Amino acid sequence: MATTTPTLANAQRLIKGDRLMFSSSDDNVMSKQIQATHAPDDREVDVRPLLHLIEDIFKRATPTTEAIVVPGIQSHAEALESKTNQASSINVPEALAYLIDQLACELSCKCSGSGDAHTIAISILNMLTNYSWDAKLVLVLSACAVNFGEFWLLAHNCTTNQLAKSVAILRKIPELLERTSMLKPRFDTINNLVKVMVGITKCIVEFRELPPQYITTEVTALSTAMTHIPVAVYWTIRGVVACASQIAGLTGFEHIVSTTESWELSSLAHKVGNMQSHLATQLSTCYKHIDERKQMEAYQNLHHLMEMIHIDNLRVLKALIYQKDDLLPLFDGVTKRRVSIDVLRRKYVLLLISDVDISQEEVAILEQINNDARQHEVVWLPILDSNAPWTENRQKQFDSLQASMPWYCVQHPSLIEPAVVKYIKEVWNFRKKAILVVIDPQGRVSSLNALHMMWIWGGTAFPFTSAREEALWKEETWKLDLLVDSIDPLINKWVSTSSQLIVSFFSQKLNHYVPLFMYACTN
């Protein structure tokens, strides 16, 4: 039976004690020691570019057994060459590059010599005393990526590049390549650990980037996460130490795959993965809180905006329909093209507000009436029920309605912000039945629902103000032709020629029944 080399034995020893430290109680005991290494100053590190580099290195370096052994097979790293290399344009400051190099040397040296994983992790944290927790983790992971990338760079190129081959011989990598199938379990566990380490690092970076104007540590989810992040950083660094020790072990003269060793790595990946899952849950809660705060702010801003005086209606319409300038938010029902909100500038705009269940009959009647006058523009704002899922059938229903409307429509219901939906429901009293809100050229609301005016008077009701409605009612006489106006010309003709017959008929009936009614009342 073969014996392990000192290097491999040391690699196993570095992760041997992890099982005893996986409980939360042990994490609490270590917490003070971890916090003692933390004394951040005002220095800031832009961690996002480094994180892009880290992900790029790990994705390209992820070993594929077939790609290493068989020349000519395109590896995962080579497949990435067809994509835009975002990492190539990143410039790392000299001070950070020097620090990353120091960390990489620390990992290479101490993980190849004596010492336990906990001591090495604390030593690394002491090197990063003045940095924030997210910066510590990104810098350590950068050092890990350097060592990891250099190793696999030789492994990938030693069969095609003479320089790489010569260096690989000194590192005993050819012997490693002869045993790739035997070492596959170790590759898999290392790759899994790398994956969860990158995942938890990205999660911790996101916590750092949360906007302080919308969330503080008074929010339970954030305060809980802030309490757990130091321990999560420590255990992720332990994962980095484990990976470094594995790389050191792979360059030894013997490459024995230990079941216990694989289990240790898997357990460490499981622990870090659980921490990531917990932090991700807290992060999701934080994002929900931030979204609620933003929507509340947007709702209040919309309230204020609608009460302001404007020179035109564009600012109001953008707030109601779509505020950004990154796309054309309206669909022109006539030209069947997407257009800008600018087409509505300084015009009377009739906002047809409904859900996607508005009937085709209602649309047809409104279209018939709307064709009589073009002093205004109609825009359909579909308001969705937040509790109802957006299904394929709902999408088809929306597409069908949009195609049938000869006016402007919002390109998609999702463009309408939740704050706008809330405003429409709470201030404009929209429930489910369609309403027609009129916005004048200065962005003022002329009518909260001009739909009944459209039904009765059509374009004559323009500009659909309450004063115009009152004037129209004064002009009308209460007779049958008012009720049937615009429904069918034949009905108007019938009314004009038959009204005398109707009056005569009812007069005869009244002459017969009134005496009977009076008799019943007096007896």
C-alpha positions in Angstrom: 0.0 0.0 0.0 1.4 3.4 -1.0 2.1 6.0 1.6 1.2 9.6 1.4 3.9 12.2 1.0 4.5 14.9 3.7 2.9 17.5 1.4 -0.3 15.5 1.0 -0.4 14.5 4.6 -0.1 18.1 5.6 -3.0 19.0 3.2 -5.2 16.4 4.9 -4.1 17.7 8.4 -5.1 21.3 7.5 -8.8 20.3 7.1 -8.8 17.4 9.6 -10.2 19.3 12.5 -13.1 21.0 10.6 -15.7 18.4 11.8 -15.2 19.6 15.4 -15.8 23.2 14.4 -18.9 23.0 12.3 -21.4 23.7 15.1 -22.9 27.1 15.6 -21.7 27.1 19.3 -18.1 26.7 18.1 -18.7 29.6 15.7 -19.9 31.7 18.6 -16.8 30.8 20.7 -14.5 31.9 17.8 -16.5 35.0 17.1 -14.5 37.1 19.6 -11.2 35.9 18.2 -12.4 36.7 14.7 -13.7 40.2 15.7 -10.4 40.9 17.4 -8.7 40.9 13.9 -11.1 43.5 12.6 -10.2 47.2 12.9 -11.4 48.8 9.6 -10.3 52.4 8.7 -11.7 54.6 6.0 -10.1 52.9 3.0 -12.4 51.8 0.3 -11.9 48.9 -2.1 -13.9 48.6 -5.3 -14.5 44.9 -5.0 -16.7 44.4 -8.1 -13.8 44.4 -10.7 -11.9 42.0 -8.6 -14.9 39.8 -8.3 -15.3 39.8 -12.1 -11.7 38.6 -12.4 -12.2 35.9 -9.7 -15.2 34.5 -11.5 -13.4 34.7 -14.9 -10.4 32.7 -13.5 -12.4 30.0 -11.8 -14.7 29.5 -14.8 -11.7 29.2 -17.2 -9.6 27.1 -14.8 -12.4 24.6 -13.8 -10.7 21.3 -14.8 -12.4 19.1 -17.3 -10.7 15.7 -17.4 -11.2 15.1 -21.1 -10.0 18.5 -22.0 -6.8 18.1 -20.0 -5.9 14.6 -21.2 -7.0 14.7 -24.9 -5.5 17.5 -27.0 -7.9 19.2 -29.4 -11.0 18.9 -27.2 -12.4 22.3 -26.5 -12.5 22.9 -22.8 -15.0 25.0 -20.9 -12.3 27.7 -20.7 -11.7 27.7 -24.4 -15.5 27.9 -25.1 -15.6 31.2 -23.2 -13.2 32.8 -25.7 -16.1 33.5 -28.0 -17.7 35.8 -25.4 -16.7 39.3 -24.6 -13.9 39.2 -22.0 -15.1 41.7 -19.4 -12.1 41.0 -17.2 -9.6 42.1 -19.8 -10.3 45.8 -19.3 -10.0 45.8 -15.5 -7.1 47.7 -14.0 -6.1 46.5 -10.5 -4.4 49.2 -8.3 -0.8 48.5 -7.6 -1.3 48.4 -3.8 -4.0 45.8 -4.1 -2.0 43.7 -6.6 0.9 43.7 -4.1 -1.4 42.7 -1.2 -3.0 39.9 -3.3 0.5 38.6 -4.2 1.4 38.6 -0.5 -1.8 36.7 0.3 -1.1 34.2 -2.5 2.4 33.6 -1.1 1.0 33.2 2.4 -1.4 30.5 1.2 1.2 28.7 -0.9 3.8 28.7 1.9 1.8 27.9 5.0 -0.5 25.4 3.3 2.6 23.5 2.1 4.3 23.6 5.5 3.3 23.1 9.1 0.4 24.7 10.8 -3.3 24.2 11.1 -6.1 25.7 9.1 -7.5 27.8 11.9 -4.2 29.4 12.6 -3.6 30.2 9.0 -7.1 31.7 8.6 -6.6 34.0 11.6 -3.1 34.9 10.3 -4.7 36.0 7.0 -7.4 38.0 8.8 -4.7 39.8 10.7 -3.1 40.8 7.4 -6.4 42.4 6.4 -7.3 44.1 9.7 -8.0 47.5 8.1 -10.4 46.3 5.4 -14.2 45.7 5.5 -15.5 42.1 5.7 -16.4 42.0 2.0 -13.1 43.4 0.9 -11.2 40.9 3.1 -13.1 38.0 1.5 -12.6 39.3 -2.1 -8.9 39.9 -1.6 -8.4 36.4 -0.1 -10.4 34.8 -2.9 -8.4 36.8 -5.4 -5.2 35.2 -4.0 -6.8 31.8 -4.1 -7.8 32.5 -7.8 -4.1 33.4 -8.6 -2.8 30.1 -7.2 -5.7 28.1 -8.6 -5.4 29.8 -12.0 -1.6 29.3 -12.3 -1.8 25.6 -11.5 -4.5 24.9 -14.1 -2.8 27.2 -16.6 0.1 24.8 -16.6 -2.2 21.8 -16.7 -4.1 23.1 -19.7 -1.1 24.2 -21.7 1.7 21.7 -20.9 0.9 19.5 -23.8 0.9 22.3 -26.4 3.4 24.9 -25.1 7.0 24.0 -24.4 7.5 26.7 -21.7 4.4 25.4 -19.9 5.7 21.9 -20.3 9.1 22.6 -18.8 7.6 24.4 -15.8 5.0 21.6 -15.4 7.8 19.0 -15.2 9.3 20.9 -12.3 5.9 21.0 -10.6 5.3 17.3 -11.3 2.2 18.1 -13.2 2.7 15.4 -16.0 2.4 12.7 -13.3 -0.8 14.4 -12.2 -2.2 14.2 -15.7 -1.6 10.5 -15.8 -3.9 10.1 -12.9 -6.7 12.4 -13.8 -9.4 9.7 -13.7 -8.3 8.7 -10.2 -8.3 12.3 -9.0 -11.7 13.2 -10.5 -13.5 12.9 -7.1 -11.0 15.4 -5.7 -11.5 17.8 -8.6 -15.2 17.6 -8.2 -15.1 18.4 -4.5 -12.7 21.3 -5.0 -14.8 22.7 -7.8 -17.9 22.5 -5.6 -16.2 24.2 -2.7 -15.0 27.0 -5.1 -18.5 27.4 -6.3 -20.0 28.0 -2.9 -17.1 30.3 -1.9 -17.7 32.5 -4.9 -21.5 32.4 -4.1 -21.2 33.5 -0.5 -18.6 36.2 -1.4 -21.0 37.7 -4.0 -23.8 37.6 -1.3 -21.7 39.4 1.2 -20.7 42.0 -1.3 -24.3 42.6 -2.1 -25.0 43.3 1.6 -22.2 45.9 1.5 -23.9 47.6 -1.5 -27.3 47.9 0.0 -28.5 51.6 -0.2 -28.3 53.1 3.4 -31.0 55.6 2.6 -33.5 52.8 2.3 -32.3 50.3 5.0 -30.4 50.4 8.2 -29.4 47.8 10.8 -32.6 48.6 12.6 -34.1 46.1 10.1 -33.9 42.7 11.7 -32.8 40.9 8.5 -29.8 43.2 8.0 -28.7 43.2 11.6 -28.9 39.4 11.7 -26.8 39.2 8.6 -24.2 41.7 9.9 -23.8 39.5 13.0 -23.2 36.4 10.9 -21.0 37.8 8.2 -17.7 37.8 10.2 -18.1 34.0 10.9 -19.1 33.4 7.3 -16.0 35.2 6.1 -13.8 33.2 8.5 -15.2 29.9 7.2 -14.9 30.9 3.6 -11.3 31.7 4.3 -11.0 28.2 5.8 -12.3 27.0 2.4 -9.6 29.0 0.6 -7.0 27.4 2.9 -8.4 23.9 2.1 -8.3 24.6 -1.6 -4.7 25.9 -1.3 -3.7 22.8 0.6 -5.3 20.6 -2.1 -3.3 22.3 -4.8 -0.2 21.8 -2.8 -1.1 18.2 -2.4 -1.7 17.7 -6.1 1.9 18.5 -6.9 3.3 15.8 -4.6 4.8 12.5 -5.8 1.8 10.5 -4.7 -1.8 11.3 -5.6 -3.9 9.1 -3.3 -7.6 9.9 -3.2 -8.7 9.6 0.4 -12.4 9.1 1.1 -12.0 10.9 4.4 -10.3 13.8 2.6 -13.2 14.1 0.1 -15.7 13.9 2.9 -13.9 16.7 4.7 -14.0 19.0 1.7 -17.6 18.2 1.1 -18.5 18.9 4.7 -16.7 22.3 4.4 -18.6 23.1 1.2 -21.8 22.1 2.9 -21.1 24.4 5.9 -20.3 27.4 3.7 -23.2 26.5 1.4 -25.6 26.6 4.4 -24.2 29.9 5.5 -24.7 31.2 2.0 -28.3 30.0 2.0 -29.0 31.7 5.3 -27.5 35.0 4.1 -29.3 34.8 0.8 -32.6 34.5 2.7 -31.7 37.6 4.8 -30.6 39.4 1.6 -33.9 38.7 -0.1 -35.8 40.1 2.9 -33.6 43.2 2.8 -34.3 43.7 -0.9 -38.0 43.3 -0.2 -37.8 46.0 2.5 -35.8 48.3 0.2 -38.4 47.8 -2.6 -41.2 48.7 -0.2 -39.4 51.8 0.9 -38.7 52.8 -2.7 -42.3 52.3 -3.7 -43.5 54.3 -0.8 -41.2 57.1 -1.8 -42.3 56.9 -5.4 -46.0 57.0 -4.3 -45.4 60.1 -2.3 -43.4 61.7 -5.1 -46.2 61.0 -7.5 -48.7 62.5 -5.1 -46.6 65.7 -5.0 -46.0 65.7 -8.7 -49.7 65.6 -9.5 -50.3 68.6 -7.3 -47.6 70.7 -8.9 -48.0 73.2 -11.8 -46.3 72.2 -15.0 -45.7 73.9 -18.4 -46.8 70.7 -20.2 -48.0 67.2 -19.4 -44.9 65.3 -20.3 -43.5 64.9 -16.8 -46.8 63.7 -15.4 -47.3 61.2 -18.2 -43.7 59.9 -17.8 -44.4 59.4 -14.1 -47.6 57.5 -14.8 -46.4 55.4 -17.8 -42.6 54.9 -17.7 -40.0 57.3 -16.3 -36.8 56.0 -17.9 -35.5 56.8 -21.4 -34.0 53.4 -22.2 -36.9 52.2 -24.3 -40.0 53.3 -26.2 -42.9 52.5 -23.8 -45.9 53.1 -26.0 -47.4 51.0 -28.8 -49.1 52.9 -31.6 -52.3 51.0 -32.5 -52.4 52.6 -35.9 -48.9 52.2 -37.2 -48.2 49.1 -35.0 -44.9 50.6 -33.9 -43.3 51.5 -30.6 -43.2 55.2 -29.9 -42.0 57.7 -27.3 -44.2 59.5 -24.8 -43.2 62.7 -26.5 -46.1 62.1 -29.0 -48.5 63.1 -26.2 -46.8 66.4 -25.3 -49.2 69.2 -24.8 -52.3 67.2 -25.8 -55.4 66.2 -24.0 -54.7 62.6 -23.0 -57.5 60.2 -22.1 -56.1 57.4 -20.0 -58.2 54.3 -20.4 -57.5 52.3 -17.3 -58.7 48.7 -17.0 -57.4 45.2 -16.4 -56.9 42.8 -19.3 -60.5 41.6 -18.9 -62.0 44.6 -20.5 -64.4 43.4 -23.1 -64.0 43.7 -26.9 -67.5 45.3 -27.0 -66.4 48.1 -24.7 -63.4 48.7 -26.8 -65.5 48.7 -30.0 -68.0 51.3 -28.6 -65.2 53.5 -27.3 -63.5 53.3 -30.7 -66.7 54.3 -32.5 -67.2 57.3 -30.3 -63.6 58.2 -30.3 -63.5 58.3 -34.1 -65.7 61.4 -34.1 -63.2 63.6 -32.6 -59.4 63.9 -32.7 -58.7 66.7 -30.3 -57.3 64.2 -27.8 -55.2 61.0 -27.6 -56.3 57.8 -25.9 -53.7 55.7 -24.0 -54.6 52.3 -22.5 -53.0 51.6 -19.1 -53.6 47.9 -18.3 -53.6 47.5 -14.5 -52.7 44.0 -13.3 -53.9 42.2 -10.2 -50.6 41.7 -8.2 -52.0 38.4 -6.8 -52.7 36.9 -10.2 -49.8 35.3 -12.0 -48.9 36.5 -15.5 -49.6 33.4 -17.5 -49.2 32.7 -21.2 -53.0 32.9 -21.6 -53.0 36.4 -19.9 -50.2 37.4 -22.3 -52.3 36.3 -25.3 -55.3 38.1 -23.9 -53.2 41.3 -23.6 -51.8 40.9 -27.1 -55.2 40.4 -28.6 -56.6 43.6 -26.9 -53.5 45.6 -27.8 -53.9 44.6 -31.4 -57.6 45.6 -31.5 -57.1 49.1 -30.1 -56.6 51.9 -32.6 -54.9 54.2 -30.0 -51.8 54.1 -27.9 -51.2 51.3 -25.4 -48.4 50.7 -22.8 -46.0 48.3 -24.5 -46.4 45.9 -21.5 -48.3 46.0 -18.2 -45.0 45.4 -16.3 -43.8 48.9 -17.3 -46.3 50.5 -14.9 -44.7 50.8 -11.5 -46.4 49.4 -8.4 -46.5 53.0 -6.9 -48.5 54.1 -10.0 -50.9 51.2 -9.6 -51.4 52.1 -5.9 -52.1 55.7 -6.8 -54.6 54.8 -9.5 -56.4 52.5 -7.1 -56.3 54.8 -4.0 -56.6 58.3 -5.5 -58.5 57.6 -8.7 -60.6 54.9 -7.2 -60.0 52.3 -9.8 -61.3 48.9 -8.8 -62.0 46.6 -11.7 -64.5 48.5 -14.0 -62.8 50.6 -16.7 -62.4 54.3 -16.1 -61.3 57.1 -18.4 -59.0 59.7 -16.7 -58.4 62.9 -18.6 -55.0 64.7 -18.4 -55.0 68.2 -19.9 -52.0 69.7 -21.8 -50.6 71.1 -18.6 -50.6 67.8 -16.8 -53.7 68.5 -14.7 -56.5 66.0 -14.1 -59.6 67.3 -15.9 -61.8 64.4 -15.1 -61.4 61.3 -12.9 -63.8 59.4 -15.2 -65.0 60.8 -18.4 -66.3 57.4 -19.6 -70.0 58.3 -19.0 -69.5 61.6 -20.8 -68.1 59.7 -23.8 -71.1 57.3 -23.8 -73.6 60.1 -23.8 -72.1 62.9 -25.8 -69.1 61.4 -27.6 -66.6 64.0 -28.8 -69.0 66.8 -28.1 -68.1 66.5 -24.4 -64.5 67.6 -25.1 -62.5 68.7 -23.0 -64.4 66.5 -20.6 -64.3 68.9 -17.6 -67.1 69.1 -15.0 -68.0 72.5 -16.3 -68.4 71.1 -19.8 -70.6 68.3 -18.4 -72.8 70.7 -16.5 -73.2 72.8 -19.6 -74.2 69.8 -21.7 -76.8 68.7 -19.2 -78.4 72.1 -19.2 -78.7 71.9 -23.0 -80.4 68.5 -22.9 -84.2 67.8 -22.5 -85.2 64.6 -20.8 -86.8 62.7 -23.6 -86.5 59.3 -25.2 -84.2 60.4 -28.0 -81.6 61.4 -25.4 -81.5 57.8 -24.1 -81.2 56.2 -27.5 -78.9 58.8 -29.1 -76.1 57.3 -31.2 -77.3 53.8 -30.7 -79.1 53.3 -34.0 -80.4 56.0 -36.5 -83.5 53.9 -37.1 -84.5 54.2 -33.5 -84.4 58.0 -33.7 -86.6 57.9 -36.8 -89.0 55.5 -35.0 -89.1 57.8 -32.0 -90.0 60.9 -34.1 -92.8 59.1 -36.1 -94.3 57.0 -33.3 -94.2 59.2 -30.2 -97.8 60.2 -30.6 -98.9 56.6 -30.7 -97.0 55.8 -27.5 -98.5 58.8 -25.7 -102.0 57.8 -26.9 -101.5 54.2 -25.8 -100.4 55.1 -22.3 -103.2 57.7 -21.9 -105.8 55.1 -22.6 -104.3 52.7 -20.1 -104.1 55.4 -17.5 -107.7 56.4 -18.0 -108.7 52.8 -17.3 -106.5 52.0 -14.3 -106.4 55.3 -12.4 -110.1 55.1 -11.2 -109.5 51.5 -10.1 -106.4 52.5 -8.2 -108.2 55.4 -6.5 -111.1 53.0 -5.6 -108.7 50.5 -4.0 -107.1 53.3 -1.9 -110.4 54.6 -0.5 -111.9 51.2 0.4 
